[in-house]
Amino acid sequence: YYHEIEIPLAIKYYPLKTGFNINAGISCQYLFNTTETIPLKSGQTTTLANHNFTKYILSTNLGIGYDFLISSEFILSLNPVFRLNLTNSCVGSYFDEKIYSAGLEFGIGKMF
């Protein structure tokens, strides 16, 4: 199991007068638990710590999305997003392993 906390900083740009937006930013991730469950020949499993991953990872985020007004104070955001790590993901690797991912982000925001 891999447990991490991520702190993103993003900017949204609204090129039209609608909820359509382009967003980009940077994230800092801290990996605080890296254990692996390994199956044994006996049918049992064992859990081992994996120290091959970098504890701190810096990544970029890029996406397009739409904000839906759900009341006079709250918005619902739907954003397909692409992430690319800027730092190497593995400690002591000969290869420059920068993980990327794509997904869908949901969010609720309060308008001030």
C-alpha positions in Angstrom: 0.0 0.0 0.0 1.2 3.5 -0.8 -0.1 6.4 1.2 0.6 10.0 0.3 -0.6 13.5 0.8 -0.6 16.0 -2.0 -0.8 19.8 -1.8 -1.8 21.3 -5.1 -1.6 24.9 -6.2 -3.6 25.6 -9.3 -4.8 28.6 -11.4 -8.0 28.5 -13.4 -8.5 30.7 -16.5 -12.0 31.3 -17.9 -11.5 32.2 -21.6 -15.3 32.5 -22.1 -18.1 33.9 -20.0 -19.2 30.4 -19.2 -18.0 27.8 -16.6 -15.5 26.4 -19.1 -11.9 26.8 -17.8 -8.3 25.8 -18.4 -6.4 25.0 -15.3 -2.7 24.4 -14.5 -0.6 24.2 -11.5 2.0 22.4 -9.5 1.8 19.9 -6.7 4.0 18.7 -3.9 3.5 15.1 -2.8 4.8 13.4 0.4 4.9 9.6 0.5 4.6 8.5 4.1 3.9 4.8 3.8 5.2 2.3 1.3 4.4 -1.3 2.1 4.0 -4.3 -0.2 1.9 -7.4 0.4 3.7 -10.4 -1.2 2.0 -13.8 -1.7 3.9 -16.8 -0.5 3.9 -20.3 -1.9 2.1 -21.5 1.2 -0.9 -19.4 0.3 -0.2 -16.9 3.0 1.0 -13.3 2.5 3.7 -11.2 4.1 4.0 -7.4 4.2 7.3 -5.7 3.6 8.4 -2.1 3.6 9.5 -0.7 0.3 12.1 2.1 0.5 12.8 2.4 -3.2 10.5 5.4 -3.7 11.3 9.1 -3.3 9.6 10.7 -0.2 9.0 14.1 -1.9 7.7 14.4 -5.4 7.0 17.5 -7.4 4.5 17.4 -10.3 2.7 19.6 -12.8 -1.0 19.5 -13.4 -2.8 20.5 -16.6 -6.5 20.2 -17.3 -9.7 21.6 -18.9 -12.9 21.6 -17.0 -16.3 23.1 -16.4 -17.7 24.7 -13.2 -21.5 24.2 -12.6 -23.3 26.7 -10.4 -25.3 24.6 -7.9 -26.4 27.5 -5.7 -25.7 31.2 -5.3 -22.7 30.4 -3.2 -21.4 26.9 -4.3 -19.9 25.5 -7.6 -19.3 21.9 -8.6 -16.1 21.4 -10.7 -15.5 18.6 -13.1 -12.0 18.5 -14.6 -10.2 15.9 -16.7 -6.6 16.3 -15.6 -3.1 15.2 -16.7 -0.2 15.0 -14.2 3.5 14.6 -14.9 6.1 14.2 -12.1 9.0 16.6 -12.4 11.2 14.6 -10.0 12.4 11.0 -10.2 10.0 8.6 -8.5 12.6 5.9 -7.5 15.6 6.3 -5.2 19.0 5.2 -6.8 17.5 4.3 -10.2 19.6 4.4 -13.3 16.6 5.5 -15.3 14.8 8.8 -15.0 11.4 7.4 -13.9 8.9 10.2 -13.9 5.4 8.8 -13.5 2.4 10.4 -15.3 -1.3 9.9 -14.8 -4.6 11.1 -16.1 -7.9 11.2 -14.4 -11.1 13.0 -13.5 -11.3 15.4 -10.6 -14.4 16.5 -8.9 -14.6 19.4 -6.5 -17.0 21.7 -4.6 -16.0 25.3 -4.1 -17.5 28.3 -2.3 -17.7 31.6 -4.0 -16.7 34.7 -2.0 
